[in-house]
Structure formats: structure tokens, C-alpha cells
Amino acid sequence: MSQPARKPGKPGKTAASRTAAASKPRTAAASKSSAKSRPSTGDGGGGGGRKLSLSLLVVALVGVLALAAVSLLSDSDSSDSAPSGSGNEAAGEQPEPDAELLALARRDKSDPYARGAADAPVVMIEYSDFQCPFCGKFARDTKPSLVRKYVDEGVLRIEWRQFPIFGKESENAARASWAAGRQGKFWQFHDVAFGEERKKNSGAFSRDGVEQMAKEAGVEDLAKFAEDMKSADATAALREDMNEGYGLGVSSTPAFLVNGTPVLGAQSAEYFEQTVERARKQAERADAPTTPPADEPDSDERDSDERDADEPDAGGAP
């Protein structure tokens, strides 16, 4: 999982503190620090994001800590090592998802930044940065198998959220992918941008760089692409996604919500499959019809039946 570079001279955070921070409310000092790496999306940035209620924070914290207990992140923030053991150990026993976290899934059939059926039982929301190396690892090593096994089968829907945290080129890439999506080429741009690992802020995602990626992705109207990149609509779209992420306490990438269950870092395909399977079973239980209890006779009916049982049979012996 990638984070903006730390200032020299300060000790690194522990794995547990980094993981737990993903679900805790941001302090004023943390908000001020992270604001330096947010994109220039006008007023609002990420500080006006919707904050979780206390109950939601408890749900998210329980989920994150359960994951942390079985998947400790290394000090370099690399989350690409899969935890060993059974499915329950790997994905953790999770509480039933909170309705407000589930409601973050947009499920818009016309959303060009999502793939999979809008009514899929499982929705995975992905907060990502095109310059994040672990986001790229997930895109290359894990997402294709999830698409084949779950998205194509109607089980999983993936919804992208722009979360550029590594400076100007991250914002360029986010705006460019959004503009490509306006022409129905977001996922093609996504695959080109993540097709190989690129050094951060090296010019790969300069204006010329993202225009070349758009060409490779099949974006036809490059003039419209350039206009859309710098439009107010692009600014608003990035702000909305980042406000959502910051409101949840997301501070590093990649971060995911799988039917409301937090998953941090580029975990293995097996890990995500176990999490999706668990979410699917939870969704099936929630949708299963409940059989109403059989109607019981009221007290008058019971009294009448008891009197009838006590009375002798008229045709019996005297």
C-alpha cells in the first residue's frame, strides 16, 4: 500500500497504527498534513468529506483490525504478501456490513468508471492512484482474475474512485482517466496506464504523457479529451471521490470496500476471492426470503378445542 513520502527525521509508523488509521477520524493535524498531497480541485479538497458516525467507525475499525491481525503490512507499506491459512483466517470473520457503508456503492448502470452488473450482489469500491506501485500491482496481478471469475459471471461489480495523492502527475492521470471515460475509454486508459510500473513524478504522466496513453487507449477525440481534462466537471468528479475517501479515513492506496468490508493494500488474488465469496454469502443470506411462522390458534379456539375433548361422545356407552 502506497503513501506519500514521509518527511525525513520522523520515525515510521507501525503496521498496526497505519492500518487502524484507515478507519479512524482524521485529526486537524493529520488533515493539514495530508492536504499538501491532495489535488488542486478547488475549494473543498478533502476536508469537507462526510464523516462516519460513531457506529460506522466501530464497524470499519473492527473490519480493519481483523484484517490487520492476519495480514501485517511491512514497514515499506507493501501489502502484496498473501496471508497463509484457511479462508476464515485469511479474510477474517467479518460482522454483517453496515447499511451506510453499503450505500456508498453507486450502482449506476451508466457509470463509465465501473465494470460489472449494477445489481451484482457484491460491489468492490477501489480508491486508487495511477502512480501508486501497489495499485499497479493489483491492476496487473489480481484484478484480471477477479474480472474473469466474478465480474464476468455477474457476481462482482468494481467501482473506481479517483484518489490521487502523489502530486501533480497523479492529478494529471486522474483527470486524464476521467476524460477518457467521457468517451467510454476509462478502462482502456486504466489498462494502458497500469500496463507497466512507472517511476513517480518522472514525466510519465505529464500532459503529453497522458495524451499518448489516451491515444493508445483508443480515445478518438483528443481535442475533447484535453478540454474535459481541465474542465470544472473533472474538478468536481475528483473532489467528490476524494471527499468520500477522506471522509472514511482513507490516507493511502490502494484501499477497498468490499460490500462495506475494508481491505487494505495489494493483497493476493486468493485473499480477494475469499473476501468476495464471504460478501456474496452475506448478500445471499440478506436476500433469502424468510418463512413466516405458522399461525397459532387464538385462545378462544384453544379453549373450544379443550371443551370438545372433555365432552363424552354422544354415540358412546352411558
Summary of the structure (lengths in Angstrom):
residues: 318
radius of gyration: 25.5
end to end distance: 90.8
largest distance: 109.4
contacts: 962
relative contact order: 0.18
helix: 47%
strand: 8%
